[in-house]
Amino acid sequence: MLDPGATIGIVGGGQLGRMLAMAAARLGLRTVILEPQADCPAAQVANRQIEAGYDDAGGLEALAQACDVITYEFENVPVEAARRLAEWRPVFPAPRALEVSQDRLVEKQFLNDAGIATARFAPVATVADLAQALSDFGGQGILKTRRFGYDGKGQVRIGADGPGAAEAFAAIGEAPAILEARVDFAAEVSVIAARGADGAFAAYDVAENVHRDGILARSTVPARISAELASQAREAASLLLKALGYVGVIGVEFFVTRDRGLLANEFAPRVHNSGHWTEAACAISQFEQHIRAIAGLPLGQTARHSDCVMENLIGADVEKAVQILAEPDAVLHLYGKAETRPGRNMGHVTRLSARSS
């Protein structure tokens, strides 16, 4: 258990690291950020920044020497870097969670092995593999690179009017891939859950999400699903956390099918964009929950005091900030990014309303 004044290292200096550092400060804990970009969002609120690459040997050693425990704010941290850090200090979540989440094929297989249903999938190493998988999936599917795709990148939709196998495979650079069957879904939902070092489990209410161009645009809580389905989502998260031997907060995304079934899509071994609403609608946010878990502190209550809608401010949306500040029951968080670019998350707003259930 970390005492007040202890130091947490955070690999990555984006907005998630920023909110983790803010949560740590509330609990009397210090933070050091490892991030190559100067004046990054996290460093603006942390105690110190080490300006070095995520795989820089000197930077990794400096981080380990400065900290009591280490975490990360994005899932593409080099696994070998996380393993190196774990030789010096506890790293939560453990590098194994990174390893699984960074390969879509391994991730899907791990979910299935843990007893969690997903859409059908098939590995793709060649055009012939893709042609066979498409034949098995009725000529439709979503081709995704196994590694490094995010926010809609590294994937191609294939259907009757879409590209053929050769064209689609070329579009992803002929990289090792996975073909996932298309899911006729009624909604996309996610659950934010946490597991402590002692095995304690806690989950927040399920959020209903809307994506635009592969980027999360809005999360609404509570999701418009049955209590039974929400319970299934939380149970799936619990199974996954236990199977990974996980410590910290995780985000697990699901499809709700037309027949009201639930299929896991993917998980992120970190605090999650679709959990930003907890910052405004819960006494204990996902960020504080993560700090509690990795510091060996008791997990906090996950009950929400309000219904809410969280919207990401993407690109020029940030220009609405002053207007948002004039709204009643709107909680604004800007990330301190100097440059506004299309598709870049610049902040978020959570609009609260009376709790309905």
N, C-alpha and C positions, 0 to 999 in steps of 0.2 A: 504494500500500500504506500502510495506517495504522500509525503507530508507537504503542507503548504511551504512554498519556496522551492520545491523540486522543479526540475526542468524537463519539458517534453519537446522532443525533436519532431518536426513535421517536414517530410519530403514533399516538396511542391509548394508553390507560393500563390496559387490562385484563390478564387473566392471561397472555396471550401476550407482551405487552410486558414484564410482570414477569419471565418466564423468559428473554426476550432480554436484559434488563438484567443479570440474574444471570450469564448466559453471557459477556456483554461484560466484566463485572468480573473474571472469571477470567482473561481475556486482557489485563488491564491497561488496558482501555478504559473511558472514562466515558460516561454516558448522560444525556440530557435528554429528558423526556417532555412532549409537547403533549397536554393532556387537560383538558376543562372541569371535571371532577369532582375536588374536593379529596380528598386522601388516597386516591387510587385505588391498586389493587394494584401497578401498575408503579412509581409514585412512592415507594412504601414501600422500594424497594430501589435506586432510581436516585439519581443525584447531584443532580438538580434537576427540578422540574416547572414548566412554563409553563401556568398555568391560563387557557386560552382555547379557544374553539371551533375546530373543525378547519378552518373557512373564515375565521377571524378574521385580517384582514390584518396587524394588529400582532403577533399571536401567531405567525403564519407567519414574519414577518421576524425576530422575536426568536429563533425556533428556528434559522433559517438562520444567523444571526450567531453563534449559540452552538456550532454543530456543524461537523464536517468532512464528514460524509456522513449521509444521512437515509434511514430506512426506515419501514415502517408495520406495524401488527399486526392490522389488519382490512381487509376488502376493500371496505367502503363509504366509504372516505375520498373526499371530493369530488375528482374528477379534475382540476378546475381548480386546486384547492389544491395537488395534487401537481405539476402543471405549473408553478405559480408557484414552488414550492420548487426545482424543477429549474433555474430560471433563476439561482439563487444557488449551489446545491450539488448534487453528484451525488445522485440519488434512485434507490434500488434496492429492489425491482424497479421498472423504468421505468413511468411513468404509463400507457403503452400496455397493460400487463398489467391494470391496474385497469379501464381502459376496456372491454376485452374481457370481463372476468369479471363486470362489473356489469350486463350485458344478456344474459339467457339465450339470446335468439335469436342475437345476435352470437357468443356463446360457442360455441353448438352449430355454427354455420357455420364458425367458426375451427377447431374441432376437426376437422371433416370436411375442410376445406381442407388441414389438416396431415397428412391420411391416417389419422385416428383415428376409428374407427367409434363411432356413438352410436345411441340409439333413434331411430325416425322422429319427425319434429317438423314443425309447421306454424305460421306466424305467425297471430295472431288479433288483429284490430283491431275487429271487430264481431261481433254475435251470428250474423250470416249466415256469417262466416268460421268461427266455431266449429262451427256446424251442418254445414258442408261438410267440415271437418276430421274431425269425429266420424264422418261417413258414410264417409270414406276409411279411418278407423282402426277400423271395425267397431263403432262406437257406444261405444267406451271410450277413456279417456285420462286424463291428469293435466293440468289447466289451471293454468298458473303465470303470475304476473305477470312481465313481462320484467325488472323492476328491484326491488331492495330486499327480496326474500323471503329468509328464512333460517330454519333450525330448524323447517321445516314450515310456516312462515307464508306467506301469499300464494299458496296453492294449493288446488285442489279436485279430488277424485277423481270421475270421471264414469264410470258404468257402467249396467248394466241397472236396478239398484235405486237409483241415485243421482239427483242433480238433473239437470234438463234443461238445454239450452244456455243459455236465457235466465236461469234461476235461477243457474247456475254463474257466468255472466259477471257477474251482479249481485253475487255473493258476493265477487268480487275487485275490486269498485268500478268495473267496466267499464274497467279500466286496460289499456294495451297488454300483450298476453300471448302465450304460446306454448302450444300443445297438444302434449304428448309422448305417444307411444304407450306403453301399459303394457308393462312387461317382465316376463315370467315368469322371475324370477331365482332361482338356487339360493343365492346369497350376495352380499353386498356387500363389496368389498375396496377398499383404497386403497394408494397408494405415495407415500412422501415422497422427493423427489429434490431435488438441488441442482445449480446451474450457476455456475461462477465467471466472472469477467470475461474470463478467458483461454479460455473455452469448455470447461473441464474439467467432467466430469459425474460425479455419484455418486448412488446410490440405496440406500435402506434396504430390508430385507426387507418383503414385502407383508403388510399387516395385514388380518385379517377382522373386519368391523365389524357391530355390532348397534345399530339405532336404536330408540328408543321415543318416540312422539309427536313424531317429526321431530328428536329430539335424540340425538346419539351417546351410547350408554350403555356400550358395551364394545368394546375392540379386542383381538384375540387374535393373537399372533405365535408361530410362523408360521401363515399362513392355510392352510386345508385345500384347496389347489389344487395342480395339477401344476407342476413346475418350468418346463415350457414356457409355461404360462399366466402364471406369475410373470415370466418373461422378457419376454413380450409386454407386460405392464403397465409394466415398467421401460423398454422400448423406446418405448412410447407417450409416457411422461413425457419421455424424451429428445427425441423429435420435437417435442413441445409447447414445451419450453424453448428449443430451437433456433429454432423458428418465431417465438417471442416476443422473441428476443434477450435472454433473461432472465438476471438475476443475483440469486441468492438461493435460498431454499428454497421449494418449491411442494408442495401436496397435491393429488393427482388421485384422484378417486373413480370406481369402476367397478362395473358389474353383471356377475356371472358368470351366464350364461344356463344354462338346463337342459341345453342341448346342449354345455355347456362352452365357449361363446364368451365374448368379452369386449367390453363396450360401455361407453365412457366416459360418466359421468353429469355431472360438473362438476369444475371445478378451483378452488382457492383460492390466490391469489397471495401467500402468506404461510406461516409455520409453521402447522401444522395439528393440530387436536385429536386426530386418529387417529395422530399421531406422538409423543404425550406419552410413550409407552412407551420411546422412545429415551433419555430422561433417566435411566432406571434400568437398561436392558438393553444399552446400548452405551457404549463409551468416549467417543465423541463424539456428543452429543445433536443433534437437529435444530436446537436453538436456537444451540448453538455453531457448527454448520455454517453457519447463516444469517449469523451474525456474521463468520465466516471469509470467506464469499463476498463480502459487501458491503464488507469491509475490505481486500479484495485479498490475503488470506492463503491459503495452500494449503488445499484441502478436506481434511477428515479422513476416516479410515476409517469405513465404515458397518456393519461386521460386528457382529453381536450376540453377547454372551457367554452369554446365557440365553434360554430361551423365556419368555414372559410373557403375562399378561392385565392390561390396563389398564381400570379402571372409573372413570367419572366419578362424582363425588359431587354429586348434583343435589338441591337443596333440603335437606330434612331429613336426607338421607344423611350430611351433614357431622357429625351427632350421633354417628356411629359412629367418629369419629376416634380416641378413646382405645382402643376395642376393636381397631381396625386396628393401632395402634402396638404392641399386644401380640402381633401375629402375626409369626412368623418369615418372612423373605424378602419382606416387604411394604414398599414405599417410598411414603411418603405426602407429598403436596404440597398444602397449603392455600393459598388465594389471598389471604387477608387481607381478604375482603369483610365489611363490618360487618353487613350485613343479609342474612338468609336468606329467600329467597322460593321458592315452587314454580317449578320449571323453570329455576332459576338455577344455573349451574355454580359450585360452592363450592370444589372441589378435585378431585384424582384420586388413586387408589392404583394402583400397579403391583405385581403379585404375580409374583415370579420363580420359575422352576423350571429344572432341568437342561436344557441344550440337547439337543434330540432329533435334530437334523439340521443 
